[in-house]
Amino acid sequence: MAKESVKRCSWGWMETAPPPIVHPEKPSTSPLLETIVEDAAEEYDDSDSRILLYISQFLHISKHLRNVPLPFTRATMVPLS
């Protein structure tokens, strides 16, 4: 860098600024972005989310019911005569 910033003249040394950065003028080659249009058939369906809600509620309740003891077992059942 020091060699570029110092220039030898006939009468001595003279400091010069580095050459400006030259950007060649060329057209852009980037692709154009297009808007994605979705079909009407792909709209949000509320029934799908409702089914998932019911399934999640069922699993939540069944997890709690596993820990609840039953009021009777087979050993305590009395046969009807």
C-alpha positions in Angstrom: 0.0 0.0 0.0 2.9 2.3 0.8 4.4 1.8 -2.7 1.1 2.8 -4.3 0.6 5.9 -2.3 4.1 7.3 -3.1 5.1 8.3 -6.6 8.5 9.3 -7.8 8.8 12.6 -9.6 11.7 14.1 -11.3 12.3 16.6 -8.4 11.6 14.1 -5.5 9.0 12.1 -3.8 5.3 13.1 -3.8 2.4 11.4 -2.1 -0.7 10.6 -4.1 -4.1 9.3 -3.3 -4.9 5.7 -4.2 -6.8 5.3 -7.5 -10.6 5.4 -7.1 -12.5 2.1 -7.3 -14.0 1.8 -10.7 -17.2 -0.2 -11.0 -18.0 -1.2 -14.5 -21.4 -0.3 -15.6 -23.3 -3.4 -16.6 -27.0 -4.3 -16.5 -28.3 -6.3 -13.6 -28.5 -10.1 -14.2 -30.7 -10.9 -11.2 -34.0 -12.6 -11.9 -37.2 -10.7 -11.5 -39.4 -11.8 -8.6 -42.9 -12.7 -9.3 -45.9 -12.8 -7.0 -47.1 -16.3 -6.2 -50.8 -16.7 -6.7 -52.4 -19.5 -4.7 -55.4 -21.4 -5.9 -58.8 -20.9 -4.2 -59.0 -24.6 -3.4 -56.0 -24.2 -1.0 -57.9 -21.9 1.4 -57.9 -22.5 5.1 -60.4 -25.2 6.1 -61.8 -24.7 9.6 -63.1 -28.3 9.8 -59.5 -29.6 9.8 -58.5 -27.5 12.8 -61.7 -28.5 14.6 -60.9 -32.2 14.2 -57.4 -31.6 15.6 -58.9 -29.7 18.5 -61.2 -32.6 19.3 -58.4 -35.1 19.1 -56.1 -33.1 21.4 -59.0 -32.6 23.9 -59.7 -36.4 23.9 -56.1 -37.2 24.5 -55.9 -34.7 27.3 -59.0 -36.1 29.0 -57.9 -39.7 28.5 -54.6 -39.0 30.1 -56.3 -37.8 33.3 -58.8 -40.7 33.3 -56.0 -43.2 33.4 -55.2 -42.0 36.9 -58.7 -42.1 38.2 -59.6 -45.4 40.1 -62.7 -47.2 39.0 -65.5 -47.5 41.5 -65.4 -51.3 41.3 -63.2 -54.1 40.1 -63.9 -57.6 39.0 -63.0 -59.0 42.4 -65.6 -56.8 44.2 -68.4 -57.4 41.7 -71.3 -59.4 43.1 -73.2 -61.6 40.7 -76.9 -61.0 40.4 -79.0 -64.0 41.4 
